[in-house]
Amino acid sequence: MRSVSMALSGMDLAHQRHFEDAAEQYRDYFIGLTDDWDRERSHGAEHGAQGHDADWGSVKAFSYTPPPLGFALYHALADLLVLLAWLAAALIWLLFSANRLKP
């Protein structure tokens, strides 16, 4: 139950990995952008070159969109199946026990 709860609340490893991948993509974008600025301005010879205000203003902000509910359900499928198996076993045992009762 804990694993399913963590998945549905977005606190499991699959959600963490999804966020880390998005952050890594943004980091690659940002590093590539600053490398382009360095190549354009310093030509590899100037030390201490700084970006212009217009450059920094053109950097898009990091924006993360959490995955949809289906993502959580897919990654919690094994745990959900185990819960359903326990539920089925409990119901079967309940029916078996109820049939053995004598009034």
C-alpha positions as CSV (number, residue, x, y, z in Angstrom):
1,M,0.0,0.0,0.0
2,R,2.9,2.3,0.8
3,S,4.3,1.9,-2.7
4,V,1.0,2.7,-4.3
5,S,0.5,5.7,-2.1
6,M,4.0,7.0,-3.0
7,A,3.4,6.5,-6.7
8,L,0.0,8.3,-6.6
9,S,1.4,11.2,-4.7
10,G,4.4,11.5,-7.0
11,M,7.0,10.6,-4.4
12,D,8.3,7.4,-5.8
13,L,11.5,6.7,-7.7
14,A,9.8,6.8,-11.1
15,H,8.6,10.4,-10.5
16,Q,12.1,11.3,-9.1
17,R,13.7,10.0,-12.3
18,H,11.2,11.8,-14.5
19,F,12.1,15.1,-12.7
20,E,15.8,14.4,-12.9
21,D,15.6,13.8,-16.6
22,A,13.7,17.1,-17.1
23,A,16.3,18.9,-15.0
24,E,19.2,17.3,-17.0
25,Q,17.6,18.4,-20.3
26,Y,17.4,21.9,-19.0
27,R,21.0,21.8,-17.7
28,D,22.1,20.6,-21.2
29,Y,20.2,23.5,-22.8
30,F,21.7,26.0,-20.4
31,I,25.3,24.7,-20.8
32,G,24.9,24.7,-24.6
33,L,23.6,28.2,-24.5
34,T,26.5,29.5,-22.4
35,D,29.0,27.6,-24.6
36,D,27.6,29.3,-27.7
37,W,28.0,32.7,-26.0
38,D,31.6,31.9,-25.2
39,R,32.3,30.7,-28.7
40,E,30.8,33.8,-30.3
41,R,32.5,36.3,-28.0
42,S,35.8,35.1,-26.8
43,H,37.0,32.8,-29.6
44,G,38.8,30.8,-26.9
45,A,41.3,33.6,-26.2
46,E,39.5,36.0,-23.8
47,H,39.4,35.1,-20.1
48,G,36.7,36.4,-17.8
49,A,34.1,37.2,-20.6
50,Q,30.6,37.8,-19.2
51,G,27.2,37.5,-20.8
52,H,25.2,40.6,-21.6
53,D,21.9,41.4,-19.9
54,A,20.1,40.6,-23.1
55,D,21.7,37.1,-23.1
56,W,20.6,36.4,-19.6
57,G,17.2,37.7,-20.3
58,S,16.8,35.3,-23.2
59,V,17.3,32.2,-21.1
60,K,14.0,30.4,-20.7
61,A,13.1,29.5,-17.1
62,F,13.1,25.9,-16.0
63,S,9.5,24.7,-16.1
64,Y,8.6,21.2,-14.9
65,T,5.3,19.5,-15.8
66,P,4.6,16.5,-13.6
67,P,3.5,13.3,-15.5
68,P,-0.2,12.4,-15.7
69,L,-1.9,9.9,-13.4
70,G,-1.5,7.1,-16.0
71,F,2.3,7.4,-15.4
72,A,1.9,6.7,-11.7
73,L,-0.6,3.8,-12.3
74,Y,1.7,2.2,-14.8
75,H,4.7,2.3,-12.5
76,A,2.6,1.0,-9.6
77,L,1.0,-1.8,-11.6
78,A,2.9,-4.6,-9.9
79,D,2.1,-3.3,-6.4
80,L,-1.6,-2.9,-7.4
81,L,-1.7,-6.5,-8.6
82,V,-0.2,-7.7,-5.3
83,L,-2.9,-5.8,-3.4
84,L,-5.6,-7.3,-5.6
85,A,-4.2,-10.7,-5.0
86,W,-4.3,-10.2,-1.3
87,L,-7.9,-8.9,-1.6
88,A,-8.9,-11.9,-3.6
89,A,-7.2,-14.3,-1.1
90,A,-9.0,-12.6,1.8
91,L,-12.4,-12.8,0.0
92,I,-11.9,-16.5,-0.8
93,W,-10.9,-17.2,2.8
94,L,-13.9,-15.2,4.0
95,L,-16.3,-17.2,1.8
96,F,-14.7,-20.5,2.9
97,S,-15.0,-19.5,6.5
98,A,-18.6,-18.3,6.1
99,N,-19.6,-21.6,4.6
100,R,-18.2,-23.5,7.6
101,L,-20.3,-21.5,10.1
102,K,-23.3,-23.3,11.5
103,P,-26.1,-21.4,13.0
